[in-house]
């Protein structure tokens, strides 16, 4: 989007994904991945001759052998499915493929929509071929596509699209949930903020009803266990939302502080946050960006993130001030949206961090120090 491109994404939905895994194909793939005969035999023993039975009251059905699928609710189930689907990208010629268990997404960016559509359609034929080879099935009603870009670039093409899979037209979508995050075509994150605020509000209502049975420490635990994770989850991603969206979450944080400390509904929030040792939603976002930037610099993050971060000294050997101070290279922002993204805001925040904090080498020490730094900056 920063380069003026549009992104075409297809969110695949596999029908009963975990339940239709072919045991023979899975074991063959394990052999290809380097599992020895003993390990493959172990997994065959684990998967074969499982039975299922239905009970209603005291009545039981006959036991039936399970010929397909990996056990759901187990630790091995998702791992075995990942190994099963791991070769799907080999069938792709153009698209990037993101796989997380049974959530699979194809995406491709460019400045010409017709070219994007043609290339994505070619890879959808590759998906069909993979499904035929692996006895998997696409849920054509739940598989959607989304055109992501600025409104001027993306919206005109929604009426032009005609992507198909198994000869059925894929429907477009203007809001899809991917790994618990609501994505919209312009990345405004309005729907995501709505979900967060709705969940926080319902949990604050519960806290209102039960707070008389809880002491102060238990109320704090309630906030840390049931509300703070809603604010923290993927906040690095959706933090490019509008300032109004962040204010909505902050308003609920203030309400939580007043409930926990049983103060007047209009009591100033700053002293309450200080008493509880809380960070505001904006400070929480900065905290997570600082920590993720630290991990990227230390090569303790996924390569698709670490590859985006480079020191000024890596590109310029001369002893310039930015290089000596250990500053990171700032990518050139062409849009306000990109300025809010982690690719820009991460290095920007890091370059404005005091040198002693940047020189910390241990991630746990860094978390402690950066928390103290952010709380003192209020």
Secondary structure, DSSP 8 states (H G I E B T S, - for coil): -TTS-EEEEEEEEBTTGGGG-BHHHHHHHHHHTT--HHHHHHHHHHHTT-EE--EETTEE---EE--B---TTSHHHHHHHHHHHTTGGGG-SS-EEEEETTEEEEEEEES-HHHHHHHHHHHHHHHHHHHHHHT--B-TTT-EEEEES-HHHHGGGTTT---EETTEE-EE-S-EEETTEEE-TT---HHHHHHHHHHHHHHHHHHHHHGGGS-HHHHHHHIIIIIHHHHHTTHHHHTTS-HHHHHHHHHHHHHHHHHHHT--TT--HHHHHHHHT---HHHHHHHHHHHHHHHHHTT-S-HHHHTT--BHHHH--S--HHHHTT-B------SHHHHHSHHHHHHHHHHTS-HHHHT---HHHHHHHHHHHHHHT-
